[in-house]
Amino acid sequence: MAQPATLPPDLTAELPPLAPLGIPDTAPAPAPLVPPAELAAPLGSLDSVAPPAALPPSSDPKLPDIRYRLQVEGLKAIGLEARFRDLSALLDKGRKAGSAAQVSARADADVQTVENLLRSEGYFDAVASAVVGPLPEADGQLLVAITATPGRRYSLGTITVTGGATPLAPEPLALSRQALTLKTGDPIVAPVVEGAEASVALRLPEQGYPFVAIGQRDILLDDVTFTGDYTLPVTAGRKARFGGFRLAGDPVFDAKHIGILPRFKPGEIYDSRRVDDLRQALVATSLLSTVSVEPVATGTIDAEGIETVDLLVRQSRGPARNLAANAGYGTGEGVRVSASWTHRNLFPPEGALSAAVVAGTNEQSIRGQFIRSNAGQRDRTFQAGASVARQRYDAFNAETININASLSRVSTPIWQKRWTWSLGGELIASRETSFDPLLAERDRGTYLIAALPTQLGYDRSDSLLDPTRGFRLTARVSPEAQKRTGGSFDSYGRFLFEASAYYPITSSIVIAGRARVGSIVGAPRDEIAPSRRLYAGGGGSVRGFGFQELGPRDLENKPIGGRGLTEFALEARYRFGDFGIVPFIDAGRLGESSTPSLSGMRYGVGIGGRYYTNFGPMRIDIATPINRRPGESKVALYISIGQAF
């Protein structure tokens, strides 16, 4: 005999959101698997099933707790006993109660949980019962025996998608059937049914139907064939194209600036995924506390019956100013503390002004910078800045003034991009010490340098700060011209190529490797300003050696840099919870020649600790050089944020 299916109200565990991505509250959720009149609790997870709110209190709080044991029959054979035990009120309370009445109340709640669980898995004729009695040979303890009789499991019969009050057009009908993913003969499992309906509610807005509505499903059970005929009404609404933008709330951006952010053009068929992408781009500006994007019908319908819809962007203004600080330490580099102040929208739209200061053992600097984000095009950034720095290292001392500008497309923690690039220019005035091989001593000179740094990157890793799989490739080229006061005019090119790869051995162990080669061509090393030469050693280079410590040295055994660089690194990153251990080996070679070489490679070995936070790992590495030479560190320590590479 046919009868409507009555599934429990709390059988929609893990139901994905039914509103189209980026369109809050515009698409109604699918109806529950039971008629509204039969709802005993809001739709939710079985994990939320709880015993009645008013459990009988203990008759005398001074009396000892009553202990009990739970025995379950009828669920193990169908694979549901473990799920029941996770939800059981009897087990949740620690197997003791203040009175026998409390034990009985928990048992009644568990009986209801068992029946709900069975019906959620398609056992619509299931019944359960509980018996509470004394436990033999156990003084004062009770035995709670819950017995379930599942009965026959129902499966899906015919599956029908209808248009509700009006017939569904062929295209949305085909899309709905494709997204529904239910098959005749499959068990009627509540989460599976709900998930399939959610797929319909998501798929249609991705294919041009922003106003889809999922109606009340109907499952007609037949207790002779143990099947349920399933019917789902879907109202697709009119197909739509993208139109313009409307603003609401407290707008930070006007429609013109919002118009450069979408990855779609007016007139293209509506796609909710692109709408959500636009919303995320607005969130990434960090200038909005809340933002939503939703379609609005315009009533403009073309000859094909397709309506133009505008996007209503609701903005809520967020704080535009922020302060930031970070600190690190490296052997040879010393302590480095930096702080910055930024106004992210001082020059609307998205024109930021930033000021930063660095106070370190060997470096002090102050910098001002203008940044225009989404400069005429999404993800494109223009920067212009100036800095004054004082550096005191074993390799060189320098007082530098730098004026720079660049146009770039770079990754951020929110938007990690596959292709990145940067084109820039620098004007540098620097007074530096330099080792003179003819005089066999260091002298001081002033350098005027013009550079055109360019960078191209390709990133297939899965994280910006803590990658576990994939690879990265980066190439940097910087043609430079230099004039030293009292000296000749020199021109040269700086080249650097780096590749890194990440491979997960297990869910907790990642093997990471890096290779880097660099070269300076066009001028002798000793004619190049010390600050523009290549150096090796330190936390971002070859660990085990101090900052800039690896490579050629002068007569005072101080590093003087080189023109040909070769580096390798290999790590085994083992993570357990929020902590990690990373043994590693690094190798490097820096030579006076511009040709990178493997001859005379030096090695450092060490181990690191990681503490993983929501913005990336905190890193502490300690290492030592193999076959240490005079003047090199016995042990090198590095502290920073993010992995070494």
N, C-alpha and C positions, 0 to 999 in steps of 0.2 A: 504494500500500500504506500502510495506517495505521500510524503509530508515534508514541510519546510525544514531545512537544517537549522538547528539551534546550537551554534557554537558559543563557547564561553566568551565573556567580554574581554578577558585579559589574555588573549592568545595571539597578540600581534607583536611578539617579541622581535626586536631587530628590524622593525619596519622602517625603510628609508623614507626621508621626507618626500611628500607628494607634490609640493609646490615646485614649479620649474626653477632651475638654478637661477639665482639672481632676481627672482620675481616674487618677493615675499607676499604671502597671504592672498595671492590672486587666483590660485587654483584650489578648489575644495578638495579635501582629503577623501579617499575612498570610504564608502560606508562600512561600518563594522560588520563582522560576519554573522551577527544576530540582529534582528530588528531592534530599533531603538527602544521599544517598549520593554524588551527583555534585558536591557543593559542593567547589570547590578553594580558596575564600577566603571570608571573611565577606561578607555582603551589604553593598554600599557603592556608591560612585560609580565610574564609569569613570575619573575623575580619579585614583583611587587605584591603578590598575593600574601595577605596577612590574616591572622586569626581575628575573630570579632574584637572590636575595640574594648568592650567591657567584659573582661575575663573575671570570673569570680575570685575575690580576694581570699587569702588564707583566713581561716576562722580565728586563728591565734598566731600572731607573728612570732611568738616566742617558741612555738613548736618547731621541731626540726623539719627540714624540707623532705618532701616525699620524692623518692627516686623511682625511675621507671626505665623499662627497656622497650624498644620498638621492634616489632616484627612485621615485615611487609611480604605479602604474597600476591602473585599475579602480574607483577610489573617487570620482573627481571627477564622473563622469557621474551618480551617484546622490546627490550632495551630501554625501558623508561624508569627503572628503579633509581639509577644514579641521579637523573634529573629531579625526580621527586624528592630524594633526600636533600638535594640542594635547596628545595623550596619548603621543606617540612617545618611547620611551627613547633612540633614536638622536639625536633633535633636542634632548632634554632635557640631553644631555651635552655640548652645544656643538660637535658634529660633529668631535670628535677623541677619540682613545683611546690608551691606553698600549701596546696590542698588537692584532694582527689577531684574536686570540681574543676580546678584549673587544668588538670590532666585531661578530663573529659572534653572541656572546651577546645583544647588544642587538637584532640583527636577528631572532633567534629570539623574543625577547620581543615585538617589534613584530608578528611574524606572528600570535602568539596574541592580541594586542590587536586586530588587524584582524578576525580571525575572531569574537572576542567582540563587537566593534562591529557587524559585519554580522548576527550572530544576534540581537542586541538590537533590530535594525530589521526582523526578520522574514525574513532570508535564511538559512534553516536549512541549506541545502545548500552554503553558501559554503565555499570553500577559499582559502588564501593561501600564498604561498611567497616565499622571499627568496634572492637570489643575490648573493654578495660577490665582487668581482673588481677588478683594476686599472683605473683610469680612464685611458682613452686620452689621450695627449698631456698627461698631468699626472704629473710625476715623484713617485712615492711615495704618491700619493693613491689611495683606493679608491672604487669605485662600489658602493653598496648598492641593488639594485633589488628592490622589493617589489611583487609582482603579486597582485591579488585577483580572484577569479572569484566574483561574488555568486550567480549562479544566479537562479532564479525567487523572487520574494518571496511569502511565504505571507500569506494573509488569514484573518480570522475566519470560521468557518462557523456552525454553530448555537451559541447562547449559552444556557446552562442554569444556573439557580440551584437548588440542592437543599438539603434540610434535614439532610444528613448521615445519621446513624443514625435520626433520627425525622423525619417529614414537617414541612416548614416551614408555619406557619400562614399564612392568606391575607394578613393585614396586613403582617407582616415580609417575606413573599415579595414583595409589591408594592413595599414600600419599598426592598428590596434591588435589585430590577430597575430601579427608577427611579434609584437612586444609582449603579448600575454604569456607566452611560453608554457601554458598549461596543456597537458595531453590527456586524452581519454584513456582511462585505465590507471592513471596515477592515483595514489592515495590522496584523500582530501585533507591536506595538512595546512592549518591556518597560516603559519608564517609564509609558506610557499605561495598560497593564494594571495595574501596581502602583498608580498613582494612582486608577484606578477602584475597586480593591478597598479602598484607604484611604477613599474616599468612603463605601463601604458601612459600614466600621467606625466612621465618624464619624456617619453619618446615623441609624442605628438608635438609638444612645444619645440622640440629640436628640429622638427620637419615643417614648421611654418604655422602651427596652430596654437597661438598663445593663450586662448581662452577655453581650453579643454576642461570638461567637468566629468568626473566619474560618478555615476549614479549608484543607487542601492543595488547590490548584487542579489541574486536569488539562487539558492541551491535547493532543488526539489529532490528529497530523498525517497528511494524505493526500497522498503525493507524486505522485499522478495529477492531482488537482484543485487541488493546492497551496493547500489550506485546512486550518484547524485547528479542530476542534470543542472548544469551551471549556466547562468545567463548574466551578462554584465552590460548595463546600459551606458553608453558613452556619448556625451554631447561634445562634438569637436569644435563647434563654432566656425567662423569663417577663416579661411586661410589668409595670411597677412604678409605684408612687406614692411621693411624698416622705413620709417619716415624721419621726422626731426626729433628735437629734444624739448622737453618742458622742465621747468625748475620749480621746486617747492622747498619749504623749510627755511634754513638760514644759509643761502648759497655762498660758497667760497669761490666756485668757478662759474663763469658764464657759459652759455650754450656753445659759443665759439670755441672755447678752450676744451670743453668736453668733447667737441666734435673731432679733435685730433687723436683721441684715445681709443675709439673702437677699432676692432679688426673687421669691420664690415662697412659697407657704403649704403647710403639711402637707395631704396629700390630693390635691394637684395631680399630674398625670402627670409622671413623671421627665423631665428635660431636661438633658443634660450641659452645655449652654451656660450655664444658670443655676448649675450647680455650679461651673463655672470662674469665673463672675462672683463667686460667694461667695469663692472662693479669692483672687481678685485684691483683693477688699475687705479680706480679712485681711492680705494683703501690704501694702496701702496704709496700714495702721496703723503700720508701721515698728517694731513691737514684736516681730516674729517673725523669726528668722534663716532658718527653713525652715517651710513649711506645705504639707500636702496634704489633699485632701478626696476620699474614695472611698466608693462605695455598699457597704452591708453588708445582705445578705438577713436578714429577720427570721422568715421562715416564716409570716407572717400573710397569708392569701390571702382576698380577699373573694369574693362570689358571682359576680362577673364574671371570676374567675380572675386578678385583678390583685394582685400582691404589694406589701406595704409594705416599703420599704427605708429604713434609717437611713443617715445620712452620718457616717462616721468621720473626725473632724478631728484630724490629727496635727500637734502644735505643737512647735516648738523655740524656746525663749525667746531673744530677741536683746537687744542693749544698749538700755537705756531712756534713757540720758543722752546728750546731745550738745552740743558747742560749735560755734558758727558765727560767721563774721565776713564782712563785706563792706565795700567802700570805693568811693567815687565822687567826682567833681569836676565842678563847674559854675561858669561865670563868674557872679559875684555871689552864688553860694551857697557857694563855697569848697569846701574838702576836707571830706568827711563819712565818718567811719569808725564802724562799729557792730559790736558783738559781743554774743552772747547765749549763755545757758546754759539748757538745757531738760531737765527730767525728764518724759518723756512718759507715765509711768504712776505718778506719785507717789500719786495717789488713784484706785485701780482702780475700774471699768475705764475706761481711756483718759482719766483725769483728769490733765492736764499742768500743771506749774508752770514758768513761764518768767521769766527776768530778763534785761534787755537794757540796754545803755548805749550812748550815742552821744557821740562826741567829734569835734566839727567846728570849722571856722574860725568859723562864725557860730551854731552850735547845739550845746548840750550838754544831755543828758537822761538820766534813768534811769527804767526802767519795770518793773513787775511785773505778771504776768498769769496768770490761771487759765483753762485751756481744757479743756472737756469735748467730745471728739469723739464722733460717733455718739450724741448725747445723746437717748436714748429712741427714736431713729429714725435709720436710715442716712443719712449725709451731712449731718446736722444738727449744728451746732456752737454751743455756748454759750461765751461769753467774758466775763470780768469782770476789770478791771484798773485800775491807777492809775499815774500818771506825774507827774514833776516835770521841767520843761524851762526852759531859759534860751535865748532867741533874740536875736540882734543882727543886724538887717538894715537896709538903707537905708530900707525902708518903715516899719518899726516895731521897737521893742525890747519884749520881753515876758518876764516870769517867770510861769510858768503851772503850776497844779496841776489835774490832770484825773482824774476818776473816771468810768469808763464800763462799760457792759455791752451785750451784743448777742446775738442769736440769728440764725444765718445758714446759708445753703447756698451754698458758694463752690467755685470750681474750684481744683484743685491740679495740679502737673505730672503726677501719675499719673492723676487723675480730672478731665478737662476736661468740665464739664457744660454742657448747652445753656441751661437756665434757672438763674439764680442770684438770690438775694435776701438781704437783711439788714435786720433791725429792731433798733434800738438806742436807748440813752439816754446822755446825757453831762451831767455837772455840772462846770463849769469856773470856777475862780477865777484871774483873770489881771490882773497889774499891767502896764500898757502905756503907751507914749508915743503921743500922738495929736495931729495938727495941728488947731489951733483956728482956723477962718477969721475969727472975730471978733477974736481977739487977734493973728492973723497969726503965730502961733508954735506950737511944739509944747509940750504940757503932759502931765502924767503923771496917770493915774487907775487905779482898780481896778474891774474888771468882774466881776460874777457872772452866769454864763450857764447856762441849761438848754436842751438841744437834744434832739430826737428824730430822728436821722438814719435815713433809709430809702433802700434802694437795690434796684433791679431790673435784671437783666441778661439779655440773650439773645445767645448765642454760637454762630455757625455757622462759625467759622473752624476750620482744621485743626491748629492748634498754639497753645499758651498763650503761649510765649515767642518763637516764630518763625513766625508764620502766613504761608502762601503763597497761600491761597485762602479765599473765604468772607467773612463780615462779622460785626460785633459792634454791639450796641446797649446803651447803659447810661443809666439815668435815676436821678438822685439828688434827693431832696427832704428838707429839714431845717427843720421849724418850730422857731423859737428864741425864747426870752424872755431879756431882758437888763436888768440893773440896774447902773447906774454909781453909785459912792459920790458923794453930793452932787448926783446928777443924777436924771433921770426914768426911769421904767420903759418899756422899749420891747419890742415884739414884731415879728417879721418872718419871712419865709420865704426860704430859700436854695434855688435850683433850678439843676440842671445836667443837660444832655442831651448825650451824645456818641455818634457813629456812626463806625465805621471799616470799610473794605472792602479786599480784597486780590484781585488778579487776575493770574494768571501769563501773561505774554506768551510766554515760552519756558520751557524747563526750568530756565534759569538767571537769568531776569529776571522780577521781580514788581513790578507797579505797586501801591503802597499809598497810600490816601488817608484823611484823618480830618477830621471837622467837629465843632466843639464850640460850644455856646451856653450861657450862664449868666445868671442874673438873681437879684437880691435885691429883694424887694418888701415894703413895709410900714413902712419907716423910712428917713429920710435917710441918705446915706452917712456924714456926719460924726458921726452919733449911734451908729453901729455900731462895735463894738470893732475896731481895725485888723486884728487877727489873723483876724477873721471876714469881712472884705471879700473881694472877688474881685481877683485879680492875674493878670497875664499876663507872659510872658517866661521863658525858661529851657529846659532840656533836655526837659522834658515838656510844654512849652507852645509858644511861638514862639521857635524857635532863631534866633540872630543877636543876640538881646537877652539881657542878663544876667537873673538870677533876679529876678522881680517888677519888672523895669525898664520894661516897656511900659505906658503909660497916663498918667492925670493925675498932676501933680506939684505940690508946694507951692512956696513962695517961695524955698526953698533948693534947688530942683530935685531934690527927693527924691520917690520914688513914694509916693502916698497911697491907692492902690487905687480901686475903682469898684464899680458895681452891675450893669452890663450888659456881657457878654463875648461876643465872636465870634472864633472861631479856625478856620483851615483849614491843612492840611498835605498835601503831595504828595511821594512818594518813588519813585525807581526803584531797586529793590534788585537789584544784579547780583552773583551768587555764582559763584566759581570755586574748587572744592575746599573747603578750610576757611576761605577768605578771601572778603571781599566789599567792594564799593564802592557807596556810596549817595549819589548827588546828590539834593538836596531843595530845596524852596521852602516856606516857612511864611508864614502871614499871620495878623494878629490886630488886634483893636481892643477897647479897654477904655474905657468911658465912665462918667460920673457918673450918668446916667439908668439906670433899671432895664430899659429896653428895649434888647435887642441890636440892633446896626445894622451895615451894611456901609459906612457913611460914614466916611472917614478911615482906611481900613485901612492898616496898616504891614506891610512885607514883609522877610523875611530869607532869604538864600540861602546854601547851603553844601554841603559834601561830607563824607561819613563813611566810616569804615573799620570792617569787621566781622571778628572772628575767631570762627568757629563751634566751640563745644564741645558735649559731649554733654548739657549742661544748659541750653544757650541761647547766643546770641551775645554776645561782649564788644563793646561799642559805644564808638567814639570819633567825635564829630561836631565839626566846626569850621565856623562860620558868621559872616556879617557882615550888619548891617542895611543895607537900601537907603535912600538919602537920610537918612543918619545925622544925628541932632540932638545938640546939646550935652548932655553927661551920659550919653550912651549909649555902649556898648562899641564899640570899633572891630572887634574880633574876639572871638567867644565860643567857649569850648571846653567840651565835655561828655563825661564818661567814666562809663559805667555798664554794667550787665548787662541784656540784653534789648533788643529793638527799641524805637524811640521810641514806637510805638503798635501 
